[in-house]
Structure formats: structure tokens, C-alpha cells
Amino acid sequence: MKILKQFWDAVRICRYQLQILKGNYKLYLLPICLFVFMCNKLLPIRDFLFSVDENASPFLLPFLFNDFALAAAIFAGAVLFFTDAPFYDKHQLFVIMRSGTAKWVLGQILYVFAVSAVYMLFLVGMSLLMLVPKLGLDTEWGRVWTTLSLTDAGSLFGLTFGVSDLIIFGYRPVTAMLLVILLGFLICSLYGFCLWCLNLYTGKTVSLVITLASILLVTRVRYFPDWVMYLVPSAWADLSNLSKYAHHGIDVPRAILILITGCLCLAGLAFYKTVHSDIAK
């Protein structure tokens, strides 16, 4: 019962932190900027849909991360929500005094997971919105995505991301969507905890540079040795990148295992360091 009470207190602290986020300009500015960027990037797919007069099934999300610039922008946007980790300010002092440092830190850890989950749900909504009014309700891939994967129609319309036949023929649509959502959630969380730990050990400037370097490296990772792939989790959201037959050997199960292990280890390190740091006293 004591453990459940402590967890519930942490959930309440997480909820309080989410309420504070409502008044933060990042909550509104970053999605707007990402929306504008995505609209520009995805204009060719809309042109294609209107040109062929076909509705697309609602499974755009698994292909978005094939565009390296878009993948970098998506994860860079997520990271900016975590730049202030462990989210301590003068308003948190009263919460720490009431709950205790350990519960407060656990609440902040839950907050990182919560923001990552909400961010991925936002991306799902954005991917659906980009297809309106040519959004179909088919539960299969459908003719649009199959055609784009098997022909050069996408390049003819200037599409910057590829519709991989590895995804089309390797995954069911719903399975691919859920896997990308899970991978994206874990990647965002991993970067959040990475920022948190680096903030405590190296300072915010260095931590932001290191984290953004890992994210932006997705645009050039194909030109580097295979082992660099392990340093660029932002490339793992593209299912077509993940295969046990690839030179780097990272398939979906291994990527999920690495991400979960990394999140738990970094969250544990963040918990220990923050509890024993002056910032939370």
C-alpha cells in the first residue's frame, strides 16, 4: 500500500507538471512550427492524391521517418520540451517540501514519459490531418501506398520520403503504426533522460549540443560506419532501417530492448543524481 501511495503521489506531481506546461510557449510554438514544416514536406503527397483522385488509408506515419530531415525535426522538437530537466524552479520548492525529493523526482520521470506519449499521439493526429480530405478508412495499405512503394510515382511528384516495400510487405498496417508509435515514444523518452543526465553532469549547453548532434546525425548516418547507428536512435523510428540482416544488425526487437534498457538505466541515473544534487534540496 505504501508503494502504491508513493506512486500515486508521483502521478499527482506529474499531472501538476503537465498543468504547468499548459502555460509554456513551447506547447504551442513547437507544434505550430512542426505543422508548417510538415505541410511543406508533405505537399507532394497531397498533390499526388488529388492527381490520381484516390483516398489514402490512414497509415502515413510509418513512412514519415524515412525522410531524414523530417525525422530530425520531429525528434529535435521533442527534445526541446526536456531542455530544462530536471524541471526545477522556484515554484517546485513547495512541491518538494510537501512530497519529498524522491517522490518529486519520480514525478518528473513520469512527466518525461507522459510528454513523450502525448507528443507521439500528436504526430499520429498530424499524419492523419495531412491526408484530409483524401483520408480513407481502409484497414489495409491500399492502392496509394502500394503504388508509391512499387513505382517511381513519388519521385515524379517530388516526394521527399520513400514508401518502403519492406514495410508494405513486411508488416500489417496496424502493426507498423503501433511499432512506430512505440519506437517514437521510447526514442523521445531516451533523449529526454539523456538530456536530464547530461544537464546534471555537463551543463545545459553541452547536453543540448550532444543530444541534438545524435538527432541530427540521422541525416548523414548512412555515410558513416555501421557502429554509428547505435549512437543515432533517431534513425530507429524508420522500420525500413531495422533488420537483423542489415550490417548494423539492429532489428525491431533489439531496438525496443535497447531503448527500454536505456530509458530505465538513464532514468535510474537521473533519479540518483537528482536526489543527491543541490538542485533538488
GUTI-615961 format. One record per residue: x, y, z of N, C-alpha, C in turn. Coordinates in pm, whole numbers, padded with zeros to 5 digits, always signed. Atoms other than C-alpha are relative to their C-alpha. Layout:
// residues N
XYZXYZXYZ/...
This chain:
// residues 281
+00082-00121+00000+00000+00000+00000+00086+00126+00000/-00088-00116-00007+00286+00235+00081+00059+00032-00138/-00057-00020+00133+00439+00181-00263-00104+00061-00093/+00107-00054+00083+00103+00247-00430-00026+00146+00031/+00021-00139-00039+00062+00568-00232+00112+00089-00054/-00112-00077+00052+00410+00685-00330-00012+00018-00152/+00017-00010+00144+00337+00607-00694-00112+00098-00034/+00111-00092+00025+00005+00793-00678+00043+00144+00023/-00053-00135-00026+00182+01094-00526+00086+00046-00118/-00083-00034+00116+00431+01081-00815-00087+00034-00121/+00092-00028+00110+00142+01069-01063-00060+00140+00016/+00056-00133-00026-00009+01379-00899+00103+00109-00032/-00106-00096+00032+00326+01558-00930+00017+00012-00151/-00007+00000+00146+00344+01457-01296-00115+00081-00059/+00117-00073+00048-00007+01591-01351+00016+00150+00024/-00025-00142-00030+00091+01918-01182+00101+00059-00099/-00100-00047+00096+00393+01946-01411-00062+00018-00139/+00070-00013+00129+00169+01890-01714-00087+00125-00001/+00079-00123-00009-00056+02172-01593+00088+00123-00017/-00094-00111+00019+00247+02400-01575+00036+00014-00147/-00036-00001+00143+00332+02301-01933-00103+00075-00083/+00105-00069+00075-00001+02446-02046+00030+00148-00017/-00034-00141+00008+00136+02793-01977+00134+00027-00065/-00131-00014+00063+00465+02730-02157-00017+00021-00149/+00011-00031+00143+00508+02880-02504+00040-00118-00087/-00045+00115+00079+00677+02557-02619-00117-00087-00042/+00114+00086+00029+00347+02374-02603-00074+00043-00124/+00074-00052+00114+00206+02596-02875+00093+00033-00118/-00089-00042+00106+00505+02726-03071+00061-00118-00075/-00064+00114+00065+00678+02394-03139-00095-00079-00090/+00093+00070+00092+00370+02212-03274-00034+00083-00124/+00031-00085+00116+00290+02511-03497+00115-00003-00100/-00117+00004+00090+00645+02517-03637+00010-00135-00069/-00007+00133+00059+00639+02141-03688-00111-00020-00103/+00112+00010+00093+00298+02164-03855+00034+00068-00133/-00037-00072+00122+00426+02424-04103+00106-00077-00078/-00107+00075+00064+00739+02219-04173-00054-00126-00067/+00056+00123+00055+00539+01900-04225-00089+00030-00121/+00085-00039+00114+00290+02078-04453+00085+00021-00124/-00089-00025+00113+00577+02190-04673+00060-00130-00053/-00061+00126+00039+00737+01846-04674-00099-00094-00067/+00099+00097+00045+00413+01659-04740-00092+00054-00109/+00082-00055+00108+00268+01886-05006-00002-00091-00122/+00003+00090+00117+00376+01640-05283-00098-00117+00015/+00092+00113-00016+00173+01356-05131-00144+00045-00020/+00134-00054+00023-00135+01578-05131-00024+00022-00150/+00012-00018+00146-00069+01670-05493-00024-00133-00070/+00016+00132+00060-00039+01303-05578-00141-00053+00021/+00134+00051-00030-00366+01213-05405-00108+00070-00083/+00098-00073+00081-00557+01487-05584+00016-00033-00148/-00025+00029+00140-00392+01399-05914-00062-00133-00042/+00055+00132+00033-00495+01032-05903-00142-00016+00051/+00136+00002-00056-00820+01114-05720-00027-00128+00079/+00013+00118-00086-00765+00839-05464+00008+00041+00145/-00013-00019-00144-00813+00826-05088+00109-00093+00053/-00108+00080-00060-00517+00704-04882-00046-00056+00134/+00029+00058-00132-00555+00468-04589+00081+00076+00105/-00059-00088-00102-00460+00633-04258+00131-00052+00059/-00124+00060-00049-00110+00484-04236+00122+00072-00055/-00113-00081+00046+00119+00770-04333+00116-00004+00098/-00104-00013-00103+00310+00774-04003+00120-00093-00019/-00118+00087+00011+00531+00465-04064+00101+00042-00106/-00090-00039+00109+00680+00631-04374+00067+00137+00024/-00051-00136-00021+00746+00981-04234+00148+00000+00037/-00136-00001-00052+01072+00883-04066+00103-00043-00104/-00091+00028+00110+01218+00774-04399+00061+00128-00055/-00054-00131+00035+01264+01146-04466+00089+00044+00116/-00092-00024-00110+01578+01210-04259-00013+00140+00059/+00016-00136-00050+01525+01585-04237-00125+00012+00087/+00123-00002-00077+01170+01534-04114+00017-00075+00131/-00026+00076-00122+01282+01269-03864+00081+00084+00099/-00082-00086-00086+01547+01508-03731-00083+00111+00062/+00084-00109-00050+01293+01790-03699-00097-00050+00106/+00097+00055-00096+01043+01567-03518+00065-00024+00135/-00063+00032-00128+01287+01446-03253+00068+00122+00063/-00054-00125-00055+01456+01785-03217-00111+00078+00069/+00113-00067-00062+01112+01929-03145-00035-00063+00133/+00030+00067-00126+01052+01666-02878+00102+00034+00107/-00108-00026-00096+01389+01731-02714-00014+00137+00065/+00012-00135-00054+01312+02100-02669-00096+00007+00118/+00086+00006-00118+01043+02002-02417+00077-00042+00125/-00075+00055-00112+01316+01848-02200+00127+00077+00032/-00126-00073-00020+01588+02112-02210+00020+00045+00144/-00011-00049-00137+01510+02224-01853+00002-00112+00103/-00003+00112-00095+01522+01875-01698+00116+00019+00098/+00115+00063-00066+01500+01807-01406-00116+00093+00035/+00120-00084-00009+01242+02088-01435-00017+00064+00138/+00004-00062-00132+01333+02254-01108-00004+00152-00015/+00004-00145-00009+01233+02617-01044-00057+00038+00136/+00045-00046-00131+01114+02830-00753-00139-00051+00035/+00134+00049-00026+00759+02701-00793-00001-00145+00045/-00007+00141-00037+00874+02343-00740+00046-00020+00144/-00051+00014-00136+01026+02413-00399-00108-00043+00097/+00110+00035-00088+00689+02394-00226-00041-00145-00021/+00036+00138+00030+00610+02065-00402+00100-00096+00062/-00104+00085-00056+00943+01917-00293-00012-00006+00152/+00015-00004-00146+00886+02028+00066-00119-00083+00045/+00120+00075-00038+00540+01869+00070+00014-00150-00026/-00001+00140+00042+00619+01543-00110+00130-00072+00035/-00130+00062-00015+00987+01484-00051+00072-00010-00134/-00078-00004+00124+01267+01479-00306-00021-00124-00087/+00011+00123+00077+01232+01114-00408-00130-00006-00079/+00129+00001+00069+00861+01140-00492-00002+00105-00111/-00001-00107+00100+00919+01468-00675+00078-00044-00124/-00081+00046+00114+01194+01315-00893-00074-00108-00077/+00078+00104+00067+00977+01010-00966-00111+00063-00084/+00102-00071+00075+00702+01250-01072+00055+00062-00127/-00063-00058+00120+00941+01422-01313+00035-00108-00103/-00028+00112+00091+01041+01083-01458-00128-00039-00074/+00129+00030+00063+00674+01006-01521-00038+00110-00099/+00029-00114+00089+00645+01352-01678+00071-00017-00135/-00074+00023+00125+00914+01266-01936-00073-00103-00085/+00074+00102+00075+00723+00952-02032-00133+00055-00051/+00130-00054+00039+00392+01141-02040+00012+00094-00118/-00018-00094+00111+00520+01419-02266+00036-00075-00128/-00037+00080+00117+00676+01161-02499-00122-00068-00060/+00122+00066+00049+00345+00974-02523-00093+00099-00069/+00088-00102+00059+00144+01290-02588+00057+00050-00132/-00065-00048+00123+00397+01403-02848-00023-00098-00115/+00021+00099+00106+00364+01077-03040-00147-00004-00043/+00142-00006+00036-00016+01096-03025-00028+00123-00087/+00012-00120+00082+00014+01448-03164+00047-00028-00143/-00050+00034+00134+00221+01311-03454-00099-00088-00076/+00101+00083+00064-00044+01049-03522-00111+00088-00055/+00104-00092+00045-00305+01323-03539+00044+00084-00119/-00054-00081+00110-00082+01533-03765+00006-00082-00129/-00010+00084+00119-00024+01241-04002-00136-00024-00063/+00136+00016+00053-00399+01193-04035-00048+00131-00062/+00045-00130+00049-00462+01565-04079+00061+00032-00136/-00067-00028+00126-00211+01582-04364-00069-00067-00120/+00067+00072+00108-00425+01339-04564-00141+00052-00029/+00135-00056+00020-00753+01530-04524+00003+00096-00120/+00126+00078-00001-00972+01546-04737+00010-00132-00074/-00019+00125+00074-00821+01243-04912+00033-00115+00095/-00024+00103-00101-00821+01030-04598-00107-00108-00010/+00092+00113+00006-00975+00687-04638+00000-00076+00131/+00014+00076-00124-01081+00441-04369+00035-00147-00019/-00040+00137+00029-00931+00128-04522+00094-00050+00109/-00088+00058-00101-00764-00106-04274+00121-00071-00061/-00116+00055+00070-00518-00234-04537+00084+00117-00055/-00086-00105+00054-00232-00044-04701-00072+00075-00112/+00074-00065+00107-00447+00026-05004+00086+00029-00123/-00069-00020+00129-00359+00122-05361+00101+00114+00004/-00090-00116-00001-00195+00456-05278+00138-00038+00049/-00131+00031-00057+00083+00329-05051+00068-00113-00076/-00059+00109+00079+00132+00011-05255+00058+00053-00131/-00049-00059+00126+00166+00212-05576+00127+00080+00022/-00119-00080-00029+00415+00452-05419+00120-00085+00035/-00112+00087-00037+00623+00161-05291+00056-00076-00119/-00042+00084+00114+00639-00023-05624+00034+00078-00126/-00026-00081+00119+00670+00266-05871+00079+00124+00039/-00072-00124-00024+00858+00594-05909-00095+00120+00001/+00099-00107+00000+00535+00796-05884+00034+00106+00104/-00035-00095-00106+00656+00954-05560+00106+00099-00044/-00107-00089+00046+00974+01093-05714-00048+00094-00109/+00055-00085+00105+00776+01228-06009-00074+00120+00058/+00072-00109-00066+00573+01439-05768+00087+00073+00102/-00092-00067-00091+00879+01541-05563-00013-00042+00144/+00015+00050-00136+00802+01327-05259+00138-00022+00061/-00133+00006-00061+01094+01355-05017+00021-00124+00085/-00018+00123-00076+01029+01034-04827-00041-00118-00087/+00030+00118+00078+01014+00684-04960-00102-00088+00069/+00094+00098-00053+00728+00440-04915+00065-00136-00023/-00083+00120+00012+00935+00131-04846-00085-00125-00021/+00068+00128+00020+00820-00201-04986+00033-00098+00112/-00033+00084-00115+00997-00358-04688-00104+00013+00109/+00107-00022-00097+00731-00204-04467-00133-00053-00053/+00126+00041+00060+00445-00267-04707-00019-00152+00006/+00012+00146+00008+00518-00638-04745+00050-00071+00127/-00052+00062-00122+00680-00695-04405-00088+00017+00122/+00082-00029-00117+00416-00552-04171-00145+00022-00039/+00137-00041+00014+00044-00529-04137-00010+00149+00034/+00007-00146-00023-00066-00161-04140-00011+00040+00148/+00018-00035-00141-00186-00150-03778+00124-00035+00081/-00123+00040-00069+00123-00339-03661+00111+00102-00023/-00102-00100+00032+00351-00092-03838-00026+00130+00075/+00035-00123-00072+00164+00204-03687+00036-00012+00148/-00025+00017-00143+00185+00064-03334+00149-00010+00031/-00145+00011-00021+00554-00024-03369+00068+00136-00011/-00060-00132+00016+00642+00324-03494-00037+00091+00118/+00041-00079-00117+00441+00485-03213+00082-00041+00122/-00078+00049-00114+00618+00264-02957+00145+00043-00012/-00140-00040+00019+00962+00328-03105+00017+00149+00019/-00009-00145-00015+00897+00702-03128-00011+00042+00145/+00017-00029-00143+00776+00711-02767+00128-00031+00078/-00123+00039-00071+01085+00525-02643+00118+00089-00038/-00110-00086+00044+01322+00738-02853-00011+00138+00065/+00021-00131-00065+01171+01064-02723+00035-00007+00148/-00029+00017-00142+01190+00933-02366+00150-00014+00024/-00144+00021-00016+01550+00818-02412+00074+00133-00012/-00065-00129+00016+01655+01160-02540-00032+00092+00118/+00036-00081-00116+01466+01323-02253+00086-00032+00121/-00083+00041-00114+01652+01122-01990+00148+00027-00026/-00138-00032+00035+01978+01169-02177+00030+00148+00029/-00015-00143-00030+01931+01546-02159+00005+00025+00150/+00008-00017-00146+01840+01523-01791+00135-00033+00063/-00127+00042-00059+02156+01329-01701+00115+00092-00041/-00108-00086+00046+02384+01542-01916-00012+00140+00059/+00018-00130-00065+02230+01860-01770+00066+00002+00138/-00054+00007-00136+02337+01744-01424+00152-00017+00002/-00143+00031+00000+02684+01627-01525+00084+00098-00081/-00080-00084+00089+02791+01867-01801-00054+00141-00018/+00061-00131+00024+02554+02164-01800-00092-00004-00121/+00105+00003+00102+02264+02252-02030+00053+00022-00141/-00050-00030+00134+02464+02389-02321+00064-00123-00063/-00069+00118+00052+02687+02084-02363-00100-00114-00023/+00095+00109+00013+02398+01843-02307-00089+00018-00123/+00085-00027+00117+02183+02012-02572+00077-00024-00129/-00083+00020+00120+02469+02008-02824+00018-00150-00027/-00022+00143+00017+02539+01637-02765-00127-00070-00046/+00127+00065+00034+02173+01535-02782-00044+00036-00141/+00038-00041+00135+02098+01739-03093+00093-00059-00105/-00094+00062+00094+02412+01602-03257-00042-00143-00032/+00048+00136+00022+02280+01249-03207-00124-00001-00088/+00124-00006+00078+01943+01351-03352+00029+00039-00145/-00025-00052+00135+02075+01546-03650+00089-00092-00082/-00087+00094+00071+02324+01273-03735-00080-00098-00085/+00085+00088+00080+02030+01079-03876+00004+00038-00148/-00003-00045+00140+02063+01290-04192+00124-00049-00074/-00126+00043+00064+02416+01154-04255+00044-00139+00042/-00045+00125-00060+02424+00822-04070+00032-00106-00105/-00025+00100+00104+02419+00621-04395+00144+00006-00053/-00135-00019+00053+02765+00761-04480+00107-00034+00103/-00094+00030-00107+02926+00656-04152+00011-00151+00020/-00012+00143-00030+03050+00317-04027-00126-00052+00071/+00123+00060-00050+02778+00075-03916-00020+00022+00151/+00014-00011-00145+02853+00111-03544-00058+00135+00042/+00056-00132-00032+02748+00479-03558-00152-00009+00015/+00145+00018-00009+02390+00355-03599-00045-00017+00145/+00035+00020-00141+02395+00260-03230-00002+00132+00077/-00002-00130-00065+02456+00626-03142-00108+00093-00052/+00101-00085+00063+02166+00756-03350-00138-00066+00011/+00134+00058-00016+01835+00631-03204-00106+00066-00087/+00098-00068+00085+01653+00890-03416-00019-00070-00134/+00012+00075+00125+01717+00659-03714-00081-00127+00018/+00065+00128-00025+01540+00369-03546-00152+00007-00015/+00145-00012+00018+01189+00506-03596-00042-00040-00140/+00027+00045+00137+01215+00410-03965+00013-00151-00003/-00001+00147-00003+01115+00043-03976+00084-00060-00112/-00079+00054+00111+01290+00000-04310+00149+00000+00031/-00141-00001-00043+01621+00073-04131+00033-00119+00089/-00021+00100-00103+01572-00209-03881-00013-00140-00057/-00001+00138+00049+01669-00559-03984+00121-00073+00056/-00113+00079-00050+01883-00835-03838+00098-00034-00113/-00087+00027+00115+02023-00877-04190+00080+00122-00042/-00078-00120+00030+02149-00517-04205+00138-00012+00063/-00137+00008-00052+02519-00459-04141+00006+00038+00147/-00004-00040-00141+02445-00286-03810-00070-00102+00090/+00062+00109-00076+02228-00582-03701-00110+00041+00095/+00107-00046-00090+01961-00373-03527-00135-00029-00065/+00135+00026+00047+01618-00523-03583-00099+00060+00100/+00101-00063-00085+01290-00416-03423+00008-00049+00146/-00009+00044-00141+01311-00640-03111+00124+00053+00071/-00123-00050-00063+01672-00538-03046-00009+00150+00026/+00015-00144-00019+01589-00169-03095-00088+00030+00121/+00090-00021-00114+01300-00192-02849+00070-00036+00131/-00072+00042-00121+01516-00381-02597+00104+00104+00041/-00103-00101-00030+01799-00127-02624-00065+00127+00054/+00065-00123-00041+01559+00166-02590-00059-00013+00140/+00057+00019-00134+01377+00022-02288+00110-00005+00105/-00112+00009-00093+01706-00068-02119+00065+00137+00021/-00059-00134-00010+01849+00277-02199-00086+00094+00081/+00091-00087-00075+01541+00456-02065+00006-00031+00150/-00001+00039-00142+01543+00257-01739+00133+00036+00066/-00132-00031-00057+01918+00299-01686+00019+00150+00018/-00015-00145-00009+01917+00671-01762-00098+00061+00101/+00097-00049-00099+01602+00725-01553+00052-00029+00141/-00058+00033-00130+01771+00544-01263+00117+00091+00035/-00114-00090-00022+02086+00752-01304-00049+00142+00029/+00056-00133-00023+01880+01071-01326-00061+00009+00139/+00061+00002-00133+01689+00972-01012+00109+00013+00108/-00106+00000-00102+02006+00902-00813+00072+00134+00005/-00076-00124+00004+02193+01212-00929-00083+00118+00047/+00084-00113-00038+01898+01447-00881-00028-00001+00149/+00026+00010-00142+01816+01318-00534+00121+00045+00082/-00123-00034-00072+02178+01371-00432+00064+00129-00052/-00051-00127+00053+02214+01704-00607-00058+00117+00076/+00047-00122-00069+02185+02051-00455-00121+00060-00067/+00110-00063+00075+01935+02142-00726-00135-00042+00056/+00128+00047-00052+01665+01939-00555-00009+00009+00153/+00001-00014-00145+01741+02039-00198-00047+00138+00041/
